[in-house]
Amino acid sequence: MIYESLQLGGAARNAERLGLYIAWLVSNNLLAESTDRSAGRAVAHLRMQSLTGPEFLTTVLHGELRADHLNALGQSFSEAYFVTGTFNEDYAGCDYTGENEWHRYDELAPKISAAFRRFREPESKLKQGIAKILQFPSRKKKS
């Protein structure tokens, strides 16, 4: 399944937007093991911020973000957040308009991370094993 393909030029241009999301996925270890292995050097450069998300998108992912690029958690989060358009709303709310992709990333990454925490929250509540301790009023025995 292809989540989105690169569009260059015009109103549909998405290299920066899609690249920023991919940079967040890579930085949060949500790539499939096979993608991580085959693109190891580029993954390291992206994490060190010597390669941008759009550059990674074009050179490593060949202009497509596909489900098989991601691990199971990355896929389920992307389907709940990216595919539904929630990411686009967060991206549209960014104020940075300059050319430095990492400044834009610094503004957007906390929004993606918050969405990821909300996405994971139901699972973590189940893992905590929430229990309620009940206390009943004690009855004193008559002597």
PyMOL CGO cylinders between C-alpha atoms (Angstrom):
from pymol import cmd
from pymol.cgo import CYLINDER

trace = [
    CYLINDER, 0.00, 0.00, 0.00, 1.35, 3.43, -0.97, 0.3, 1, 1, 1, 1, 1, 1,
    CYLINDER, 1.35, 3.43, -0.97, 0.52, 6.09, 1.61, 0.3, 1, 1, 1, 1, 1, 1,
    CYLINDER, 0.52, 6.09, 1.61, 1.69, 8.96, -0.58, 0.3, 1, 1, 1, 1, 1, 1,
    CYLINDER, 1.69, 8.96, -0.58, 3.94, 9.65, -3.56, 0.3, 1, 1, 1, 1, 1, 1,
    CYLINDER, 3.94, 9.65, -3.56, 6.20, 12.60, -4.18, 0.3, 1, 1, 1, 1, 1, 1,
    CYLINDER, 6.20, 12.60, -4.18, 4.66, 15.51, -6.10, 0.3, 1, 1, 1, 1, 1, 1,
    CYLINDER, 4.66, 15.51, -6.10, 7.00, 18.18, -7.42, 0.3, 1, 1, 1, 1, 1, 1,
    CYLINDER, 7.00, 18.18, -7.42, 5.88, 21.69, -8.26, 0.3, 1, 1, 1, 1, 1, 1,
    CYLINDER, 5.88, 21.69, -8.26, 2.55, 23.44, -8.17, 0.3, 1, 1, 1, 1, 1, 1,
    CYLINDER, 2.55, 23.44, -8.17, -0.10, 23.39, -5.49, 0.3, 1, 1, 1, 1, 1, 1,
    CYLINDER, -0.10, 23.39, -5.49, 0.26, 19.63, -4.99, 0.3, 1, 1, 1, 1, 1, 1,
    CYLINDER, 0.26, 19.63, -4.99, 3.98, 19.93, -4.08, 0.3, 1, 1, 1, 1, 1, 1,
    CYLINDER, 3.98, 19.93, -4.08, 4.53, 17.73, -1.03, 0.3, 1, 1, 1, 1, 1, 1,
    CYLINDER, 4.53, 17.73, -1.03, 8.27, 17.04, -0.76, 0.3, 1, 1, 1, 1, 1, 1,
    CYLINDER, 8.27, 17.04, -0.76, 8.79, 19.09, 2.41, 0.3, 1, 1, 1, 1, 1, 1,
    CYLINDER, 8.79, 19.09, 2.41, 5.59, 17.95, 4.12, 0.3, 1, 1, 1, 1, 1, 1,
    CYLINDER, 5.59, 17.95, 4.12, 6.07, 14.27, 3.34, 0.3, 1, 1, 1, 1, 1, 1,
    CYLINDER, 6.07, 14.27, 3.34, 9.80, 14.45, 4.03, 0.3, 1, 1, 1, 1, 1, 1,
    CYLINDER, 9.80, 14.45, 4.03, 9.23, 15.90, 7.49, 0.3, 1, 1, 1, 1, 1, 1,
    CYLINDER, 9.23, 15.90, 7.49, 6.88, 13.08, 8.39, 0.3, 1, 1, 1, 1, 1, 1,
    CYLINDER, 6.88, 13.08, 8.39, 9.39, 10.51, 7.13, 0.3, 1, 1, 1, 1, 1, 1,
    CYLINDER, 9.39, 10.51, 7.13, 12.17, 12.19, 9.15, 0.3, 1, 1, 1, 1, 1, 1,
    CYLINDER, 12.17, 12.19, 9.15, 10.03, 11.81, 12.28, 0.3, 1, 1, 1, 1, 1, 1,
    CYLINDER, 10.03, 11.81, 12.28, 9.32, 8.13, 11.50, 0.3, 1, 1, 1, 1, 1, 1,
    CYLINDER, 9.32, 8.13, 11.50, 13.03, 7.43, 10.99, 0.3, 1, 1, 1, 1, 1, 1,
    CYLINDER, 13.03, 7.43, 10.99, 14.02, 9.33, 14.14, 0.3, 1, 1, 1, 1, 1, 1,
    CYLINDER, 14.02, 9.33, 14.14, 11.51, 7.31, 16.16, 0.3, 1, 1, 1, 1, 1, 1,
    CYLINDER, 11.51, 7.31, 16.16, 12.62, 3.89, 14.90, 0.3, 1, 1, 1, 1, 1, 1,
    CYLINDER, 12.62, 3.89, 14.90, 9.43, 3.13, 13.00, 0.3, 1, 1, 1, 1, 1, 1,
    CYLINDER, 9.43, 3.13, 13.00, 11.07, 1.86, 9.81, 0.3, 1, 1, 1, 1, 1, 1,
    CYLINDER, 11.07, 1.86, 9.81, 10.78, -1.76, 8.82, 0.3, 1, 1, 1, 1, 1, 1,
    CYLINDER, 10.78, -1.76, 8.82, 13.89, -3.73, 9.67, 0.3, 1, 1, 1, 1, 1, 1,
    CYLINDER, 13.89, -3.73, 9.67, 14.52, -4.37, 5.97, 0.3, 1, 1, 1, 1, 1, 1,
    CYLINDER, 14.52, -4.37, 5.97, 14.33, -0.66, 5.12, 0.3, 1, 1, 1, 1, 1, 1,
    CYLINDER, 14.33, -0.66, 5.12, 16.54, 0.23, 8.07, 0.3, 1, 1, 1, 1, 1, 1,
    CYLINDER, 16.54, 0.23, 8.07, 19.12, -2.37, 7.02, 0.3, 1, 1, 1, 1, 1, 1,
    CYLINDER, 19.12, -2.37, 7.02, 19.18, -1.48, 3.33, 0.3, 1, 1, 1, 1, 1, 1,
    CYLINDER, 19.18, -1.48, 3.33, 19.37, 2.26, 3.99, 0.3, 1, 1, 1, 1, 1, 1,
    CYLINDER, 19.37, 2.26, 3.99, 21.57, 2.14, 7.09, 0.3, 1, 1, 1, 1, 1, 1,
    CYLINDER, 21.57, 2.14, 7.09, 23.98, 4.88, 6.07, 0.3, 1, 1, 1, 1, 1, 1,
    CYLINDER, 23.98, 4.88, 6.07, 21.19, 7.25, 4.95, 0.3, 1, 1, 1, 1, 1, 1,
    CYLINDER, 21.19, 7.25, 4.95, 19.24, 6.51, 8.15, 0.3, 1, 1, 1, 1, 1, 1,
    CYLINDER, 19.24, 6.51, 8.15, 22.29, 7.51, 10.19, 0.3, 1, 1, 1, 1, 1, 1,
    CYLINDER, 22.29, 7.51, 10.19, 22.74, 10.71, 8.16, 0.3, 1, 1, 1, 1, 1, 1,
    CYLINDER, 22.74, 10.71, 8.16, 19.08, 11.60, 8.61, 0.3, 1, 1, 1, 1, 1, 1,
    CYLINDER, 19.08, 11.60, 8.61, 19.30, 11.06, 12.37, 0.3, 1, 1, 1, 1, 1, 1,
    CYLINDER, 19.30, 11.06, 12.37, 22.43, 13.25, 12.47, 0.3, 1, 1, 1, 1, 1, 1,
    CYLINDER, 22.43, 13.25, 12.47, 20.53, 15.83, 10.40, 0.3, 1, 1, 1, 1, 1, 1,
    CYLINDER, 20.53, 15.83, 10.40, 23.11, 15.84, 7.63, 0.3, 1, 1, 1, 1, 1, 1,
    CYLINDER, 23.11, 15.84, 7.63, 20.39, 14.54, 5.29, 0.3, 1, 1, 1, 1, 1, 1,
    CYLINDER, 20.39, 14.54, 5.29, 16.87, 15.99, 5.20, 0.3, 1, 1, 1, 1, 1, 1,
    CYLINDER, 16.87, 15.99, 5.20, 13.57, 14.14, 5.11, 0.3, 1, 1, 1, 1, 1, 1,
    CYLINDER, 13.57, 14.14, 5.11, 12.87, 15.20, 1.51, 0.3, 1, 1, 1, 1, 1, 1,
    CYLINDER, 12.87, 15.20, 1.51, 16.35, 14.01, 0.46, 0.3, 1, 1, 1, 1, 1, 1,
    CYLINDER, 16.35, 14.01, 0.46, 15.73, 10.67, 2.18, 0.3, 1, 1, 1, 1, 1, 1,
    CYLINDER, 15.73, 10.67, 2.18, 12.33, 10.43, 0.48, 0.3, 1, 1, 1, 1, 1, 1,
    CYLINDER, 12.33, 10.43, 0.48, 13.78, 10.98, -2.98, 0.3, 1, 1, 1, 1, 1, 1,
    CYLINDER, 13.78, 10.98, -2.98, 17.04, 9.04, -2.73, 0.3, 1, 1, 1, 1, 1, 1,
    CYLINDER, 17.04, 9.04, -2.73, 16.15, 6.11, -0.45, 0.3, 1, 1, 1, 1, 1, 1,
    CYLINDER, 16.15, 6.11, -0.45, 12.39, 5.66, -0.73, 0.3, 1, 1, 1, 1, 1, 1,
    CYLINDER, 12.39, 5.66, -0.73, 12.28, 6.57, -4.44, 0.3, 1, 1, 1, 1, 1, 1,
    CYLINDER, 12.28, 6.57, -4.44, 9.58, 9.19, -3.89, 0.3, 1, 1, 1, 1, 1, 1,
    CYLINDER, 9.58, 9.19, -3.89, 7.05, 6.97, -2.14, 0.3, 1, 1, 1, 1, 1, 1,
    CYLINDER, 7.05, 6.97, -2.14, 6.05, 6.33, 1.44, 0.3, 1, 1, 1, 1, 1, 1,
    CYLINDER, 6.05, 6.33, 1.44, 4.74, 2.77, 1.45, 0.3, 1, 1, 1, 1, 1, 1,
    CYLINDER, 4.74, 2.77, 1.45, 3.44, 0.55, 4.21, 0.3, 1, 1, 1, 1, 1, 1,
    CYLINDER, 3.44, 0.55, 4.21, 6.27, -1.93, 3.67, 0.3, 1, 1, 1, 1, 1, 1,
    CYLINDER, 6.27, -1.93, 3.67, 8.81, 0.80, 4.49, 0.3, 1, 1, 1, 1, 1, 1,
    CYLINDER, 8.81, 0.80, 4.49, 7.50, 0.78, 8.07, 0.3, 1, 1, 1, 1, 1, 1,
    CYLINDER, 7.50, 0.78, 8.07, 7.30, -1.66, 10.94, 0.3, 1, 1, 1, 1, 1, 1,
    CYLINDER, 7.30, -1.66, 10.94, 3.88, -2.71, 12.28, 0.3, 1, 1, 1, 1, 1, 1,
    CYLINDER, 3.88, -2.71, 12.28, 3.70, 0.15, 14.78, 0.3, 1, 1, 1, 1, 1, 1,
    CYLINDER, 3.70, 0.15, 14.78, 4.75, 2.67, 12.12, 0.3, 1, 1, 1, 1, 1, 1,
    CYLINDER, 4.75, 2.67, 12.12, 2.07, 1.35, 9.78, 0.3, 1, 1, 1, 1, 1, 1,
    CYLINDER, 2.07, 1.35, 9.78, -0.75, 1.47, 12.31, 0.3, 1, 1, 1, 1, 1, 1,
    CYLINDER, -0.75, 1.47, 12.31, 0.25, 4.97, 13.48, 0.3, 1, 1, 1, 1, 1, 1,
    CYLINDER, 0.25, 4.97, 13.48, 0.56, 6.22, 9.89, 0.3, 1, 1, 1, 1, 1, 1,
    CYLINDER, 0.56, 6.22, 9.89, -2.86, 4.86, 9.03, 0.3, 1, 1, 1, 1, 1, 1,
    CYLINDER, -2.86, 4.86, 9.03, -4.41, 6.53, 12.08, 0.3, 1, 1, 1, 1, 1, 1,
    CYLINDER, -4.41, 6.53, 12.08, -2.55, 9.85, 11.81, 0.3, 1, 1, 1, 1, 1, 1,
    CYLINDER, -2.55, 9.85, 11.81, -1.08, 10.42, 8.35, 0.3, 1, 1, 1, 1, 1, 1,
    CYLINDER, -1.08, 10.42, 8.35, -3.63, 8.76, 6.08, 0.3, 1, 1, 1, 1, 1, 1,
    CYLINDER, -3.63, 8.76, 6.08, -6.58, 10.33, 7.93, 0.3, 1, 1, 1, 1, 1, 1,
    CYLINDER, -6.58, 10.33, 7.93, -5.24, 13.85, 7.28, 0.3, 1, 1, 1, 1, 1, 1,
    CYLINDER, -5.24, 13.85, 7.28, -4.50, 14.73, 10.90, 0.3, 1, 1, 1, 1, 1, 1,
    CYLINDER, -4.50, 14.73, 10.90, -0.83, 15.17, 10.04, 0.3, 1, 1, 1, 1, 1, 1,
    CYLINDER, -0.83, 15.17, 10.04, -1.77, 17.66, 7.31, 0.3, 1, 1, 1, 1, 1, 1,
    CYLINDER, -1.77, 17.66, 7.31, -3.66, 19.74, 9.89, 0.3, 1, 1, 1, 1, 1, 1,
    CYLINDER, -3.66, 19.74, 9.89, -0.64, 19.77, 12.19, 0.3, 1, 1, 1, 1, 1, 1,
    CYLINDER, -0.64, 19.77, 12.19, 1.65, 20.66, 9.29, 0.3, 1, 1, 1, 1, 1, 1,
    CYLINDER, 1.65, 20.66, 9.29, -0.65, 23.51, 8.21, 0.3, 1, 1, 1, 1, 1, 1,
    CYLINDER, -0.65, 23.51, 8.21, -0.46, 24.90, 11.74, 0.3, 1, 1, 1, 1, 1, 1,
    CYLINDER, -0.46, 24.90, 11.74, 3.32, 25.40, 11.55, 0.3, 1, 1, 1, 1, 1, 1,
    CYLINDER, 3.32, 25.40, 11.55, 4.54, 28.98, 11.49, 0.3, 1, 1, 1, 1, 1, 1,
    CYLINDER, 4.54, 28.98, 11.49, 8.03, 28.47, 10.06, 0.3, 1, 1, 1, 1, 1, 1,
    CYLINDER, 8.03, 28.47, 10.06, 8.23, 29.42, 6.39, 0.3, 1, 1, 1, 1, 1, 1,
    CYLINDER, 8.23, 29.42, 6.39, 11.98, 29.50, 5.75, 0.3, 1, 1, 1, 1, 1, 1,
    CYLINDER, 11.98, 29.50, 5.75, 14.13, 27.10, 3.78, 0.3, 1, 1, 1, 1, 1, 1,
    CYLINDER, 14.13, 27.10, 3.78, 15.72, 25.19, 6.67, 0.3, 1, 1, 1, 1, 1, 1,
    CYLINDER, 15.72, 25.19, 6.67, 13.91, 21.85, 6.90, 0.3, 1, 1, 1, 1, 1, 1,
    CYLINDER, 13.91, 21.85, 6.90, 15.26, 21.16, 10.38, 0.3, 1, 1, 1, 1, 1, 1,
    CYLINDER, 15.26, 21.16, 10.38, 13.76, 24.37, 11.81, 0.3, 1, 1, 1, 1, 1, 1,
    CYLINDER, 13.76, 24.37, 11.81, 10.39, 23.30, 10.44, 0.3, 1, 1, 1, 1, 1, 1,
    CYLINDER, 10.39, 23.30, 10.44, 10.98, 19.80, 11.82, 0.3, 1, 1, 1, 1, 1, 1,
    CYLINDER, 10.98, 19.80, 11.82, 11.74, 21.25, 15.27, 0.3, 1, 1, 1, 1, 1, 1,
    CYLINDER, 11.74, 21.25, 15.27, 8.35, 22.96, 15.24, 0.3, 1, 1, 1, 1, 1, 1,
    CYLINDER, 8.35, 22.96, 15.24, 6.40, 20.00, 13.88, 0.3, 1, 1, 1, 1, 1, 1,
    CYLINDER, 6.40, 20.00, 13.88, 8.03, 17.04, 15.67, 0.3, 1, 1, 1, 1, 1, 1,
    CYLINDER, 8.03, 17.04, 15.67, 6.45, 17.80, 19.08, 0.3, 1, 1, 1, 1, 1, 1,
    CYLINDER, 6.45, 17.80, 19.08, 3.00, 17.78, 17.46, 0.3, 1, 1, 1, 1, 1, 1,
    CYLINDER, 3.00, 17.78, 17.46, 3.65, 14.41, 15.83, 0.3, 1, 1, 1, 1, 1, 1,
    CYLINDER, 3.65, 14.41, 15.83, 5.08, 13.04, 19.08, 0.3, 1, 1, 1, 1, 1, 1,
    CYLINDER, 5.08, 13.04, 19.08, 1.99, 14.18, 21.00, 0.3, 1, 1, 1, 1, 1, 1,
    CYLINDER, 1.99, 14.18, 21.00, -0.25, 12.47, 18.45, 0.3, 1, 1, 1, 1, 1, 1,
    CYLINDER, -0.25, 12.47, 18.45, 1.87, 9.33, 18.78, 0.3, 1, 1, 1, 1, 1, 1,
    CYLINDER, 1.87, 9.33, 18.78, 1.51, 9.38, 22.58, 0.3, 1, 1, 1, 1, 1, 1,
    CYLINDER, 1.51, 9.38, 22.58, -2.28, 9.74, 22.25, 0.3, 1, 1, 1, 1, 1, 1,
    CYLINDER, -2.28, 9.74, 22.25, -2.27, 6.88, 19.74, 0.3, 1, 1, 1, 1, 1, 1,
    CYLINDER, -2.27, 6.88, 19.74, -0.31, 4.65, 22.11, 0.3, 1, 1, 1, 1, 1, 1,
    CYLINDER, -0.31, 4.65, 22.11, -2.22, 5.69, 25.25, 0.3, 1, 1, 1, 1, 1, 1,
    CYLINDER, -2.22, 5.69, 25.25, -5.03, 3.11, 25.07, 0.3, 1, 1, 1, 1, 1, 1,
    CYLINDER, -5.03, 3.11, 25.07, -2.45, 0.34, 24.70, 0.3, 1, 1, 1, 1, 1, 1,
    CYLINDER, -2.45, 0.34, 24.70, -0.34, 1.56, 27.61, 0.3, 1, 1, 1, 1, 1, 1,
    CYLINDER, -0.34, 1.56, 27.61, -3.38, 1.80, 29.90, 0.3, 1, 1, 1, 1, 1, 1,
    CYLINDER, -3.38, 1.80, 29.90, -4.16, -1.84, 29.20, 0.3, 1, 1, 1, 1, 1, 1,
    CYLINDER, -4.16, -1.84, 29.20, -0.57, -2.83, 29.91, 0.3, 1, 1, 1, 1, 1, 1,
    CYLINDER, -0.57, -2.83, 29.91, -0.61, -1.06, 33.26, 0.3, 1, 1, 1, 1, 1, 1,
    CYLINDER, -0.61, -1.06, 33.26, -3.26, -3.43, 34.50, 0.3, 1, 1, 1, 1, 1, 1,
    CYLINDER, -3.26, -3.43, 34.50, -5.37, -0.84, 36.21, 0.3, 1, 1, 1, 1, 1, 1,
    CYLINDER, -5.37, -0.84, 36.21, -6.87, -2.30, 39.35, 0.3, 1, 1, 1, 1, 1, 1,
    CYLINDER, -6.87, -2.30, 39.35, -9.26, -0.93, 41.87, 0.3, 1, 1, 1, 1, 1, 1,
    CYLINDER, -9.26, -0.93, 41.87, -9.05, -1.89, 45.49, 0.3, 1, 1, 1, 1, 1, 1,
    CYLINDER, -9.05, -1.89, 45.49, -12.36, -2.05, 47.23, 0.3, 1, 1, 1, 1, 1, 1,
    CYLINDER, -12.36, -2.05, 47.23, -12.74, -1.67, 50.94, 0.3, 1, 1, 1, 1, 1, 1,
    CYLINDER, -12.74, -1.67, 50.94, -15.82, -2.85, 52.62, 0.3, 1, 1, 1, 1, 1, 1,
    CYLINDER, -15.82, -2.85, 52.62, -16.91, -1.43, 55.93, 0.3, 1, 1, 1, 1, 1, 1,
    CYLINDER, -16.91, -1.43, 55.93, -15.79, -3.72, 58.66, 0.3, 1, 1, 1, 1, 1, 1,
    CYLINDER, -15.79, -3.72, 58.66, -18.42, -5.32, 60.76, 0.3, 1, 1, 1, 1, 1, 1,
    CYLINDER, -18.42, -5.32, 60.76, -17.63, -5.78, 64.33, 0.3, 1, 1, 1, 1, 1, 1,
    CYLINDER, -17.63, -5.78, 64.33, -18.71, -9.08, 65.77, 0.3, 1, 1, 1, 1, 1, 1,
    CYLINDER, -18.71, -9.08, 65.77, -20.87, -8.87, 68.78, 0.3, 1, 1, 1, 1, 1, 1,
    CYLINDER, -20.87, -8.87, 68.78, -19.32, -10.48, 71.78, 0.3, 1, 1, 1, 1, 1, 1,
]
cmd.load_cgo(trace, "trace")
